[in-house]
Amino acid sequence: MLPLTPVRTALRDNPSNRTGLDFDAEVARMPALGFGIIDAHAHINGLDASAIWAPIALGYGIERTYSMSRLEDIPALRERFGSALEFIAVPDWYGKDRRDSHGTGYLARIEKYREAGTRIVKFWNAPRFIDFGVEAGDPALLALDGPMRTEQLKLAQRLGMICMTHVADPDTWFAAKYTDHAKYGVKLDHYAPLRRALDRFTMPWIAAHMGGFPEDLVFLDRLLEAHPNLSLDTSATKWMVRELGRHPRDEVISFLQKWRGRILFGTDTVTTDEHLRGGEKSGEMALKATSHESARELYASRYWALRMMWEASGETTSPISDPDLAMVDPARFTVMDSPALRGLALPADLLRVLYRDAALALLG
């Protein structure tokens, strides 16, 4: 069992390593698992950033990664990483015409991804899709059971693809960001379109980020019970550490035992060449690092935190700042604060299913 006694240096102002971990030393003390880990959910982009990411992932035991990478970058990434990197189809996030890039244009893009060997297609349906639709003149433009998504799902089914979707967002966001219920509804409202899509399109599905509801294992239990074609992934490190750590260990283990084979390990690691330089950034994810060193710590922190949560015993402070704490309780927390990281110490057989066997069964 891995003890939660990390090797520390000094406290840092880096939100990816505020507790001053020595991530190189941490890699050295990671136990040998006897098998490689499959990360079913990541966003690996940028040839320079990915070169920094790859040895870090390997050091933390990652054997294969399923990545939402740009279609145009697949040849170069495949040449560099071979079978260690597989791909998930995504729309052109940089397209100026969102109606096209997430609509008709995405249909063509899905086909090109499939021609490149991609077997998973991503449908992003976080509540912010409503804002995308408003900008394009139709708030329901990207609704999971709407006309546009239905055509895309028909294509995915015809091509024999697996669907991945991001539904809902953390409870903290519904408490502080999505307060306009006339516009966003409440969290449970976002699962009705998912249920309809799962019933109509019976190919395998992966609901990212523990189905968008790690806060409520009872809800997820009922969702999995009702939809045999649905699996979940454990990606979104800050969210998982904060919320899964609040559940009693025996409840988490009981949930994973009941649904073994339908819960896949994922990290949501994001790499981009923008992480390697300062200056103007294109968005929130690009702001998470500004140099080679801060990018290394950003990437390492996600693997470290998740492996500690799943494998270790005891409790420590997460090295990753979690601004959601301050968002809902600014009197107690700052944006640099982080929650406790509680080790769940999964049994060895269950750990292997989560880390590897579930992904092999679903993805091959």
C-alpha positions in Angstrom: 0.0 0.0 0.0 1.3 3.5 -0.9 1.5 5.7 2.2 0.5 9.4 1.9 3.9 10.8 3.0 5.0 12.8 0.0 8.5 14.3 -0.5 8.2 18.1 -0.1 10.4 21.0 -0.8 9.1 24.5 0.1 5.6 26.0 -0.2 5.0 27.3 -3.7 2.8 29.9 -5.4 2.3 27.5 -8.3 -1.4 26.4 -8.3 -0.3 23.0 -9.6 2.1 22.5 -6.7 1.2 24.8 -3.8 2.5 22.3 -1.2 6.0 22.1 -2.8 6.1 18.4 -3.9 9.2 17.0 -5.4 7.5 15.2 -8.3 10.7 13.5 -9.5 11.1 12.0 -6.0 7.5 11.0 -6.0 7.8 9.1 -9.2 10.7 7.1 -7.7 8.6 5.9 -4.8 5.5 4.9 -6.9 5.0 1.2 -6.4 5.3 -1.2 -9.3 1.8 -2.2 -10.3 2.7 -5.1 -12.6 0.6 -3.6 -15.4 0.3 -0.4 -17.4 -2.5 2.2 -16.7 -4.9 3.3 -19.5 -6.0 6.9 -19.3 -9.3 7.0 -21.1 -9.7 10.8 -21.0 -7.0 13.4 -21.8 -6.3 16.4 -24.2 -2.8 16.0 -25.5 -1.9 18.8 -27.9 1.2 20.7 -29.0 4.3 18.8 -30.2 6.6 20.6 -27.7 4.2 20.3 -24.7 3.5 16.6 -25.5 7.3 15.9 -25.5 7.3 17.2 -21.9 4.2 15.3 -21.0 5.1 11.8 -22.4 7.9 10.9 -19.9 5.9 12.2 -17.0 2.9 10.0 -18.0 5.2 7.0 -18.4 6.8 7.6 -15.1 3.5 7.5 -13.4 2.7 4.2 -15.1 0.5 5.4 -18.0 0.8 2.9 -20.9 -1.9 4.3 -23.2 -3.8 7.5 -23.4 -7.0 8.3 -25.2 -6.8 12.0 -26.2 -9.0 14.7 -27.6 -6.3 16.0 -30.0 -6.8 18.2 -33.0 -7.5 16.2 -36.1 -4.7 18.1 -38.0 -2.1 17.0 -35.4 -2.9 13.2 -35.4 -0.2 12.3 -38.0 2.6 14.0 -36.1 1.4 12.7 -32.7 1.0 9.2 -34.0 4.4 9.2 -35.6 6.0 10.3 -32.3 4.0 8.2 -29.8 2.7 5.2 -31.8 0.1 3.1 -30.0 0.7 4.9 -26.7 -1.7 7.6 -27.9 -5.2 6.9 -29.3 -7.6 9.6 -30.3 -11.1 10.9 -29.6 -13.0 12.9 -32.2 -13.7 16.5 -31.2 -15.1 19.5 -33.1 -12.9 22.4 -34.3 -12.8 24.5 -31.2 -11.1 27.3 -33.0 -13.7 27.6 -35.8 -15.2 31.1 -35.9 -18.6 29.9 -37.0 -19.8 27.8 -34.1 -22.9 26.7 -35.8 -20.8 25.1 -38.5 -17.9 23.8 -36.4 -20.2 22.1 -33.9 -22.8 21.2 -36.4 -22.5 20.3 -40.1 -18.7 20.8 -40.0 -18.5 18.3 -37.1 -20.2 15.7 -39.2 -17.5 15.9 -41.8 -14.8 16.0 -39.0 -16.2 12.9 -37.3 -15.8 11.0 -40.6 -12.2 12.1 -41.0 -11.4 11.1 -37.5 -12.9 7.7 -38.1 -10.8 7.3 -41.3 -7.8 8.0 -39.1 -8.7 5.1 -36.9 -10.5 6.9 -34.1 -13.2 4.9 -32.4 -14.6 7.4 -29.8 -16.5 10.6 -30.6 -16.9 13.3 -27.9 -20.1 15.3 -27.4 -19.5 18.2 -25.0 -22.8 19.1 -23.3 -21.8 20.9 -20.2 -24.4 23.7 -19.3 -22.1 26.2 -21.1 -23.3 24.8 -24.4 -26.3 27.0 -23.8 -24.0 30.1 -24.0 -22.5 28.7 -27.2 -26.0 28.3 -28.7 -27.0 31.8 -27.6 -24.0 33.2 -29.5 -25.0 31.3 -32.5 -28.7 32.4 -32.3 -30.1 29.1 -30.9 -29.9 28.3 -27.2 -30.7 24.6 -27.9 -28.3 24.3 -30.7 -26.1 21.7 -29.0 -28.7 19.9 -26.9 -27.9 16.2 -26.7 -31.3 15.3 -27.9 -31.7 18.1 -30.4 -31.7 17.8 -34.2 -28.0 18.7 -34.7 -26.7 16.2 -32.1 -29.1 13.6 -33.3 -27.6 13.7 -36.8 -24.1 13.4 -35.3 -25.2 10.5 -33.1 -26.7 8.7 -36.1 -23.4 9.1 -37.9 -21.4 7.8 -34.9 -23.7 4.8 -34.7 -23.4 4.1 -38.4 -19.6 4.3 -38.1 -19.5 1.9 -35.2 -18.1 4.5 -32.8 -18.3 4.8 -29.0 -19.8 8.1 -27.6 -18.2 10.1 -24.9 -20.1 13.0 -23.3 -19.6 15.7 -20.7 -23.0 16.3 -19.0 -23.6 18.8 -16.2 -20.8 20.3 -14.1 -19.8 20.4 -10.4 -22.3 21.2 -7.8 -20.1 24.2 -6.9 -20.8 25.7 -10.3 -24.5 25.3 -10.0 -24.3 27.0 -6.7 -22.2 30.0 -8.0 -22.1 30.1 -11.8 -25.4 28.7 -13.1 -27.7 30.6 -10.8 -29.9 31.8 -13.6 -32.3 28.8 -13.5 -34.5 30.2 -16.3 -31.5 29.8 -18.5 -29.6 26.8 -17.2 -32.2 24.9 -15.3 -31.0 22.8 -12.3 -28.4 20.1 -12.4 -30.8 17.2 -12.7 -32.4 18.8 -15.8 -29.3 18.1 -17.8 -29.7 14.3 -17.4 -33.1 14.0 -19.1 -31.5 14.5 -22.6 -28.7 12.1 -21.7 -31.2 9.4 -20.7 -33.2 9.9 -24.0 -30.0 9.6 -26.0 -28.8 6.5 -24.2 -32.2 4.8 -24.8 -32.3 5.8 -28.5 -28.6 5.2 -29.4 -27.6 1.9 -27.9 -23.9 1.9 -28.8 -21.5 2.1 -25.8 -21.3 5.5 -24.0 -18.8 7.0 -21.6 -20.0 9.8 -19.4 -17.0 11.8 -18.4 -16.0 13.0 -15.0 -17.9 10.3 -13.1 -21.0 11.1 -15.2 -20.8 14.7 -14.0 -22.0 13.7 -10.5 -19.3 12.4 -8.2 -21.1 14.2 -5.5 -23.9 11.6 -5.5 -23.0 8.0 -5.9 -26.6 6.9 -5.3 -27.7 8.9 -8.4 -24.9 7.4 -10.5 -25.9 3.9 -9.3 -29.4 4.4 -10.5 -28.1 5.9 -13.8 -25.9 2.9 -14.5 -28.7 0.5 -13.5 -31.1 2.1 -16.0 -28.6 2.2 -18.9 -26.5 -0.9 -19.5 -24.7 0.8 -22.4 -23.2 3.5 -20.1 -19.8 3.6 -18.5 -18.1 6.4 -16.6 -14.6 7.8 -16.4 -12.9 9.3 -13.4 -11.3 12.3 -15.1 -11.2 15.9 -13.8 -8.6 15.7 -11.0 -9.6 18.6 -8.9 -13.3 17.7 -9.0 -12.6 14.0 -8.2 -10.2 14.7 -5.3 -12.6 17.2 -3.8 -15.8 15.2 -4.1 -14.9 11.5 -4.0 -12.8 12.2 -0.9 -16.0 13.3 0.9 -17.6 9.9 0.6 -16.8 7.2 3.2 -14.2 4.8 1.8 -16.4 1.8 2.0 -19.1 3.5 0.0 -16.7 4.3 -2.8 -15.3 0.8 -2.9 -18.8 -0.7 -2.8 -19.8 1.4 -5.8 -16.7 0.5 -7.7 -17.2 -3.2 -6.9 -20.8 -3.2 -8.0 -19.9 -1.5 -11.3 -16.5 -3.0 -11.9 -15.7 -2.9 -15.6 -17.9 0.1 -16.2 -15.7 2.7 -14.4 -12.7 3.7 -16.4 -9.6 5.6 -15.2 -9.1 9.1 -16.7 -7.3 12.2 -15.8 -8.4 15.1 -18.1 -4.8 16.1 -18.5 -4.4 19.0 -20.9 -1.2 19.9 -22.7 -0.7 22.8 -25.1 2.4 24.6 -26.3 0.9 27.7 -24.8 1.9 26.3 -21.4 5.5 26.8 -22.3 5.5 30.5 -22.6 4.1 33.6 -20.9 2.2 36.4 -22.5 -1.2 36.5 -24.0 -3.2 33.2 -23.7 -6.1 31.8 -25.7 -8.1 30.6 -22.8 -8.4 29.3 -19.2 -6.6 26.0 -19.8 -3.7 27.8 -21.4 -3.2 30.0 -18.3 -2.4 27.0 -16.1 1.3 27.1 -16.9 3.7 29.7 -18.3 7.0 27.9 -18.6 8.6 24.4 -19.1 8.9 23.9 -15.4 5.4 24.9 -14.5 4.1 22.7 -17.3 6.0 19.8 -15.9 4.4 20.3 -12.5 1.0 20.8 -14.0 1.1 17.5 -15.8 2.7 15.6 -13.0 0.3 16.9 -10.4 -2.7 15.3 -12.0 -1.2 11.8 -12.2 0.2 12.1 -8.6 -3.1 13.3 -7.1 -5.2 10.6 -8.7 -2.8 7.7 -8.0 -2.6 8.9 -4.4 -6.3 9.1 -4.1 -6.9 5.6 -5.5 -3.9 3.8 -4.0 -2.8 5.4 -0.9 -3.9 5.3 2.7 -4.2 8.3 5.0 -4.8 12.0 4.3 -2.8 15.0 3.0 -3.4 18.3 1.4 -3.9 18.3 -2.3 -1.0 20.1 -4.1 -3.5 21.5 -6.6 -5.3 24.7 -5.9 -9.1 24.4 -6.2 -10.7 27.8 -6.8 -14.2 26.2 -6.4 -13.7 26.3 -2.7 -13.4 30.1 -2.7 -16.2 30.4 -5.3 -18.7 29.0 -2.9 -17.2 30.1 0.4 -14.9 33.2 -0.1 -15.0 33.9 3.7 -13.1 30.7 4.4 -11.0 30.1 1.3 -8.8 31.8 -1.3 -8.3 30.8 -4.9 -5.0 29.2 -3.8 -6.5 26.9 -1.2 -7.0 23.2 -1.8 -9.0 20.4 -0.2 -7.8 17.4 1.7 -6.7 14.5 -0.5 -7.9 11.2 1.2 -6.4 7.9 0.1 -9.0 5.3 -0.8 -6.5 2.4 -0.8 -8.4 0.3 -3.3 -8.0 -3.5 -3.1 -5.4 -4.7 -5.7 -7.9 -6.5 -7.9 -10.3 -3.6 -8.0 -7.4 -1.2 -8.8 -6.4 -3.2 -11.8 -10.0 -3.2 -13.1 -10.2 0.6 -12.7 -6.7 1.3 -14.1 -6.7 -1.1 -17.0 -9.1 -4.0 -17.4 -12.3 -1.9 -17.8 -10.7 0.1 -20.6 -9.4 -3.0 -22.3 -12.9 -4.6 -22.2 -14.6 -1.5 -23.7 -11.9 -0.1 -26.0 -9.7 -3.1 -26.8 
